[in-house]
Amino acid sequence: MKKVKMVSTLVAVAALTLLCFSAAMPSGHGEAANAPGKKCDFVHGAHHAAHGPAMKPVEALQRIIEGNDAFVRKHDAGYYKAYATAQHPFVTMITCSDARVHPSVFINDPVDNVFVIRNVGNQIQNSCGSIDYGIYHLHTPVLLIIGHTHCGAVKAAMGNYMNESPCIVNELNGLHLPLKHDDGNGSFEERWLLNVERNVDYQVDFCIKKYDRLVNTGQLAVVGAVYDFINAYGRGEGRLVITNINGVTNPEWIKIAPFMKLVDENLKNTVVARKTGGH
């Protein structure tokens, strides 16, 4: 009888401990952003659990191989002849490494059309050599810098990320200058979006100075944009919102910029927007 009573007590204690531990775990909504000692969300997939368990390597590799096989079957040999000996992109795109952001948001087939550079937080200085190649060797007329809503790198840079690996810390450190004007006012969501815009503006400003000769002679347009998949701008989910062209951030001035003259007037009113003040 004593043994049965002891086992029952141990089971009850274990159950109570598990319940307390579960209650103490952060939900991902009410906690402070990236509190000290907490790994930052953008690296560790705080929202991944909502989509079920992670795919196993064997399943992921199967998907890659079968996906490529479907691509091969879809295109005949003539498709590849156009770029067999050289590439012909019309835009150099620097964007975040986030899996939700791809050139396919503005072009059906990015192959041989988009020279793509990616890193966390769409930072120019982390990938200068690759961007130089797109501008100086491929001579693309547009350098497109794309930030995006709910950017995990920006969110991480708004909090404490010192417990991450040295390489991750080093990449996120570059976001301190773009975010220096964050005064902490407003809700976290509002500040998050404003900082995404500020980061895009910072990268655009860096580029118009770096490529000033090409910009000043009209050979290059440096365009800043935010890919909005949460409808934060009220223009519909999936909209690529233009926020900056060659340092001009006033939406009304962007609409009348020479580089926008071929865009339909109604479409201009849809795609040009900002949350921060423009100039």
N, C-alpha and C positions, 0 to 999 in steps of 0.2 A: 504493500500500500504506500509506504514511504517513497519507493522508487517511482511509482506512478505519479504521485503528487509532485515529486521533484521534476520529472519530465514535463508535466503540465505547466509548472512554473517557468521552466526554461523556454518552452514554446511560446508562452505568453510574453515573456520578456523579449524574445527575438522578434515577435510580431510587432510589439510596441516600438522597438528600436527601428525596425524597417519602416514603419509608418512615420516616425519622427524624421528619419533620414529623407524620405520621399518628400515630406512637407518642406524640408529645409532646402531642397534642390531648387535652383532658379528656374522660373518658367520661361524666361526669355522676353518677358513683356514689362514686368514691374521693377526689374532690377536696375541698378545703376550701370550705365554703359561702361563696360570694360573696367570694372573696379580693380583695385590693386590685387595682384595675385591671381587674377582671372585671365585665362587665355582669351584673346580677342576673337569675336564671332566670325570674322571673315575667313579665318584660317581653319577653324574647327567645325564649320558647318552647323551653326546653332539651329538653323531651320531645316536641316536635312532630315531629322527624325520624322517630320510631318509627312514625308514622302516615302516612308517605309525604310527597311534596312538597306544598307549600301550594297551596290552590285559587287559581286565577287569578281576577281581577276579573270577567271575562266569565262564568265558571262560577258564581261566587258570586251575581252579580246575577240570572242565570237561575234559580237555586235560590230566591231571595227572591220573584221575581215569580210563578213557578209555585207556590210554597208558598202565597202569598196567594190565588192563583186557586183552589187546592184548598180553602182555608178558606172563601172566598165560596160555592163550590158546595155546601159541607157544611151551611151555615146559611141558612135562609129569612129573610124580612124580619122575622118575629116575634121572632127572636133579638135583633135590634138595638133593637127598640122599648123594651125594659126599661131601657136606659141611653142612649137617644137624647138626652135632655135633662139628665141628671144621672148622677153615679156613686154607687155604694152599697157601697164596700168595708167588710168587717168587720175587716180587719187592715191596719195600716201595717207594711210589712216593709222593714227596712234590712239589706241583705246585700252580700256582696262582688260585684264586677263579674265574677268568674270565670265563664266560660261553662258550667261544670259545675253551677252552682247556680241554680235557678229555682223560682218558686212552684209549679210543677207537681209538685214533690216532696211537697207536702202537699195539693194540690187539683187535680182533673182539669182544671177550666176556671178559670183565674185572672181572666178578663175580668170586670170590674165587681165583683170580689170582693177583690182584693188591690191596695193602693196601694203601689207598688214604688219604693224608692229604692236606688241602688247606687253604690258607689265601692270603690276598692281597700282591702281590710281592714275593710269594714263599719264605718266610722267615723262617729260622730254629728256631730262638729263640722265635718266636711267638707260636710255636707248639712243643716244645722240648719233652714233655711227650708223645705225640702221636707217634713221630718219634722213641723215645726210645722203645716204645712197639713193633714197627715193627722190630727193630734191635735186641733187647734183648730177646723178647718173641716169636716172629714169625720167627726170624732168617732168614730173607730174605737176599740172597747173594748180592743184589744190592740195593743201595739207589739212586734213580733217582731224580735229582733236575731239574725241567723243568721251564725255563722262556719262554717268548713268545714275538714275534714281536708285536709292538704297545701296550705294557703293560701300562695300565692306571695308575697303582700304581707308576711305575717308572717315567712316565711323570709327575704325580702330585708331586713326590718328587724332580723333577727338577725345580719346581716353588714354588709358595706360596700356601699353603693349610691350613693356619691358621684359615680360616673362617669355616672349616669343624667341625663336632662334635668332642668332646674331644676323643672319642674312635677311630675315624678315624685318627685323628692327632697322637694319640699314636702309632697306627700301622705303619703309614707312617714314623714316626721318625726313625724307625729301618733301613730305607734305606739310611740314611745320610752317614754311613761309606762306604757302597759299592760304592756310587756315588762320593766320595770325590776326585777322580782323574779326574773328568770331568773338563777340562780346558776351556770349552766354545767355543773351536774352531770347525769349520765346521758347516754344516747346522743342523737344529734342528733334522731332520730325522736321520742323521748320528750319532749325539750325543745320540739320543734316543736308537738306536740299540746298540751302544757301551756300554751304561749304563745297558741295559738288560744283556749283556754278563758279565759286571763287577759284577753285582749283583749275577749272577749264580756262578761266580768264588769265590766271597766272601762266599757264602753259602757252596760251596764245601770245601773251605779251613777250614771253621769252623767245618765241619763234619769230615774231616780227622784228625783233632786234637782231637775232641770229641770222636771219635771211633778209635783212633790210634792203639789199640791192634788188633782189628779185621782187620783193613786195612793192618797193617804191617805183619800179618800172612796170608794174602791172602784170608781171609774168607769173606771180604766185599769189593766191588767195589763201590766207590762214583762217580757217573757219572753226569756230568753237560750237559744240552742240552737246545737248544732253539727251540721251536715249531714255524715254519715259515709259516704263512698262507698268506704272501704277496710276497713271492719269493724274499726276501731281499738278500738271499745268492746265488740266481741263481741256486738252486737245485730243483726247482719246488714247487708250493704251497702245503702246508700240510706236508712238510718234517720235521722230527725230526732231527735236526742238532746236532751232538755230538761235544761239544766244550771243554770238560774237563773230564779227568779220573784220579781220585786220585791226583789232583793238577797238572797233566801234561796238558799243554795247546798248545804245539806245535803240529799242525796237523800231521806232519810226524811222530812224536814220538807216538802220539795217535794211529796211524794206526798199529804200530808194537808192541803195548802194549800187554802183555800176555792175557789180558781179551778179546782182539779183534781177537784172532787167529782162531776162528771158523767162522768169518764173511768173506764173499766173497770179494776178492780184489777189484773188480769193485764197489761193494757196499760200501766198506770203502772209496773209493775216492769220492763217492757221498755224504755220510752222515757226513764225518768229515770236518769241516770248522770253520773259525773264521774271525771276522772283526778286533778285537784287536790283538796286538802282543802276541805270545805264548812263553812258556818256557818249 
